[in-house]
Amino acid sequence: MTPSPTSVELRPLAVGEIIDRAATFWRAHLKPLFVLCLGFDLLNYIAVKAFTVAMARTVGVLPGLGGAPAGTDPAQALTQSGIMLGLMMVLYVFLVWNFWIATTAAARYVVPARLGEPVRPSEGLRRAMSRLGTLTATYLLSIVWSVGVTLLLCLPGSVIMGLGVVAAVTGKGSGGSTAVSIALIIIGAVVLGLGALAAVLWYFLRFMLLPPVLAMEDVGAWAAFKRSGALLKGRVEPGFMGRGTVRAMVLSTVVGGILIAVSLVSGLPAWIVRLAYGGNLLDPAAQAAIPQALLVPAELLQVVGQSFFTPLSFVVSAFFYVDMRVRREGLDLERRIATAEPATQSP
């Protein structure tokens, strides 16, 4: 027999209440959340170390990236840049994918606990593994969708930079044209950077509720893709803060600020080791020469510190999912009815 849900207080929450209750839940369930998150953070660390090793080998193979002088051949410089960019893209795709898996596993633990149901952290991990194929397919859909949005947001900056390049080529030798082209290129670069940043923020806001949907609802990749957008889209109450995307942005900004601060503090030992033994942080060869016996413990200290606080973002995402379902679908009423039915049938 399925156990009846425990009576819990479910009602629409303000943004501040979501953060406060999520922090309270995080403190009360710190140990299981830490254990659940630590494994995924260690996977991220291994991936970053593998990326560092690959970059160090690239430095040793290609001239111009290490101690050897750089060639003047544009094709050689393009090859070097392409390899580094490709490695960075592979690392970024893996880190976001692993973050989705961790968020899905945590949501499967947090949401039932928030609803008063008995749950264990291992259930969240099993759920994430059982949904791995659907999660990966949805992740690929999100990447395809985000590429179009990124191109659209980066188009103005690219056009401005292109105009600057055209002005530099057509107005060669003219001081006024040179100043205008330089100004256009600089402005275009700034606009392009802002567009790229906006695209990254849009991505995490648009798919903020996707891991909880995958964790709690038995839907396919395309249905989960649409479902997460439907929960977030539109307005749930009057006023500027009543829009779902605005509420998600505020929650993400607050939690993101906390996690960045924690990452900076916990990463101080690693940065001290890098500066003391590696010197130039932008030189992959110098960084690869740092003694790993000193660097690895310092980096693992940062991983452990992040594993304590990273679950806070998972909890906020899960609580936001529950709140949006309460506001849009009357989840609180559904739970009250489910709780009242066993009591009515008992007499």
N, C-alpha and C positions, 0 to 999 in steps of 0.2 A: 504493500500500500504506500502511495506517495505521501510523505509527511506534509501536513498542512502548513502553509507559510506563517511565520510568526508575525504578529501585529507590529508594524513599525510605522513611524510618522512619515508619510509621503505627502508632500504638498509642493507647489511651485516655489522655488527658492530664488532669491536675489543673487547677483554675481558674488557679492561679498559673503553670503551665506554658503554658497557652493565652495568657495575657497576655505572658509573656516571649518566646515564640516569635513571637507576632504583632508585638511591638515590634522583634524582630530582623529579621523579614521586612520590616516597614515601613521600617526604616533601609536595608536592602539594596536596596529597590525605591522609594526616595524620589522619584526624578525622574519615572518613569512614573506613579506614583500622584499626584504633585503636578499633573502636566499633565492627567491624567484628571479630577481633582477641581476644578481651577481653573475650567474652563468652567461647571460646574454652580454653583459658588459665585458666579460673575459673574452668572449668571441669577438667583440669589437676590437679589443686590445690586440688580439692575435692578428686580426685582419690589418690593423694599422701597422703592426710590426712587420708583417709580410710586405706591405706596401713600402715601408722604409727600406727593407732589404732589397726589394726590386729596384727602387730608386738608386740605391748605392751601387748595384750591379750595372745599372744604366750609366751611372757616372763613370764607372771603370771602363765601359765598352765604347761609349760615344765621346769623342773629343769635344772640348768646350764646356762640358758639364763638370769636370773635375779639375785636376791640376794642369791638364794639358791645355794648350792654347786653343781657343775657339777658331774654327774655320770661318772663312768669309763666304763660303758657298751658301746661297740662300736655301738650296735644297737640303743641305745638312742641318741648318738651323731649323727648318720646317720639320724635319724628321725628329729632331730632339724635342721640339715643342709638342709634336703629335704624340710621341711616346709618353711624355709626362702627363699630358692632358688625358690620354686614354687610361693610364693607370689611376689617375684621380677620379675619373668618371666611374670606373669599375668599383673603386673603393666606396664612392658615394652611394652608388646603387645598392651595394651590399649592406652598408650601414643603415640606410633607410629601410630596406627589407627586413633586416634583423630587428630594427626598432618596431616595425609593425608586428612581428611575431611576438616580441616581448609585451607590447601593449595589448595584443589579443589575449595572451595568457593571463596577464594581470587583470584584464576586464572580466574574464571568466571567474576570477576569484572575488573581485571587488563588488561587482553588481549583485550576485546572489547574497553576499554578506550584507550589502546595503539594504537588501529586501528582507533580511532576517532569516535567510535560509542557511542550513548547515553546508559548509563547503570547505574544501582543503586546497592548498596551493597546487598540489599535484594534479588536481582536476583541471586547473587552468592550463597547465603544461600539456596534458593529454588533449585538451580541446584544441589548442594551438597546433599541435602536431597533426591531429585528424583533419584540420582545416587548411593544412599547408598548401595543398594544390589550389584550392579556391582562393586562398589569400594571395598566392603568387600570381594567379591569373588576374585578380583584381588589381594587384600592384602594377602589373604590366599595362592594364587599361588606364590606370591613373597616370603612368608615365607618358603614354601616348597623348592623353588629354592635356597634360601639363606642357608638353612640347609645343602644342598650338598656342596655349596661353602665353608661354615664355616668348615665343616668336612675336606675338602681338604686342606684348609689353616692351620688348626690346627693339621693336621696329623704329620708334621715333629717334632713339639715340643712334641707331645704325644709320638712319637717313641723314642726321645732322653730321655725323662723322664722315659719311660719304661726300656730303657737300663740301666739307673742309678739305678732304683729299682732292676733290675736283678743283677747288679754288687754288690749292697749292700747285697743282699740275698746270692749270691753264694760265695762272698769273705768275709764272716763274720770273724772278728778277725784279718784281715790283714789291717794294717794302710794304705798301698798304695791303696788297693782296696776301702777302705772307702773314701779316698780323691777323687779318680776318680768318685765314685758313687755320692758323694755330688756335684762335679763339673758338672756332667752330669745332675743331677736333677735341679740345678740352671740354667744351660744353656737351658735345656728343658723348664723350666718355663718361661724364658724370650722369647724364640722363640714361645711358645704357646701363651703368652700374645700379642706378635706382630701379630701373625696370627689372633687372635680374633679381634684385633683392625683393621687389614686390612679387615676382613670380614664385620665389621660394616661400614667402609668407603666405601667398594665396594657396599654394599646394598644401601646406600643413593645416591651414584653416579649413579648406574645402573637404579634406579627408580626415578631419579630426575625429569624427564619429564612426569612421569605417571599421577600425579594430573592434570596438564594442559591438557593432552590428554583426560582424563575423563571429564574435565570441558567443553571443546570446541568441542569434536567430539563424535558423537552418535555411539559408538562401544561397543561391548561386552567385557567381562572380558579378555578372551584369546586374542582377537584382540588388546585391549589396552595394554596388557602385551607385545605383539610382537611389536606393534607400537612404544611404548616408547623406546624400545631397538633399533629399526631401525633408529629412529631419532638421537640417540646418537652415534650409531656405525660408525666406519670408520673415514675418513678424509674429511674435508670441505675446506681446503686450504693447500698450501705447508708448510713444516716446522714442527717442533715438536709441536708448539702450534696449528697446524691445525687439530689435532685429536679431535674428539668430547669429548672423555672421559677426555683428558687433560684440555680442556676448562672448562668442568664441575668441575673438581677437583680444578682448580684455583678459580673459582667463589665460590665454596663451602668453600674453605679454607679462603678466604677473609671475606665472610659473617659470617662464623662460628667464626672466630676470633673476629669480632665486637660483635656478640651476646654473646660470652663467657665473654668478657670484661664488657658488660652491665650487664650481670647476676651477675658477681662478685661484681660490684659496687652497684647495687640495692639490692643485698642480704646481704650487710654488716650489716644492722640493725638486721636482723634475726640471723645472725651468732653471733653477739654480745650478743643477748638475750640467745642463746643456750650455749655459753661459760660461761656467767655470772651465769645462773641458772641451766644448765644441767651438766656442768663440762666435763665429758668424752663424746665426740661426738660419740664414737663407742659403748656406752652402751645404748641399747634401753630403759631400765628401767629408767635411769637417764634422758634421753630426754623426756620420757613420763611424768615425774614429773614437767616439766617446766610449769609455769602458762600460760594457753592459752590466757588469757586476754592481755598478753604482746606479746606472740609469734604470734598469728593470725594477729594482725594489722601489725606487721613487715613483715610477709610473704605476706600479701596482698599488701603491698607497693612494694615488689619485683615483684609480679604478674603484677601490673599496669605498673611498669617500663619496664618489658619485653614486655608487650602488645604494647608499643610504638615502639619498635625496631624489634620485631619478624616479623612484616609484611614485613620488608626489604628483608628477605629471600624469602618470597612468591613472591614479585615483581621481584626479580632477577630470580627466577625459571620461571615465566611467560614471562619475557623479553627474556630469553634464549630460551624458546620454540618458540617464534615468530622469533628469529634470526635463529634458525635451520631450520624452515620452509621457511624462505626467502632464505637461502643458498641451501637447498636441493630441494625445490618444487617451487621456484619462487613466493612466496606469494606476494612480492612487485608488480610483474607484474600482478598478478591476481587482486590485489586491484586497480591498475591503470585502468585496463580494466573495472572493475565494476564501477569505478568512471566516466569513460569516456562515458559509454553507455547511462546514462540518458541525458548527455549533447548532445550526437549525436541524440537521439530520440526527443529531445525538439524542434528543428527547424522543 
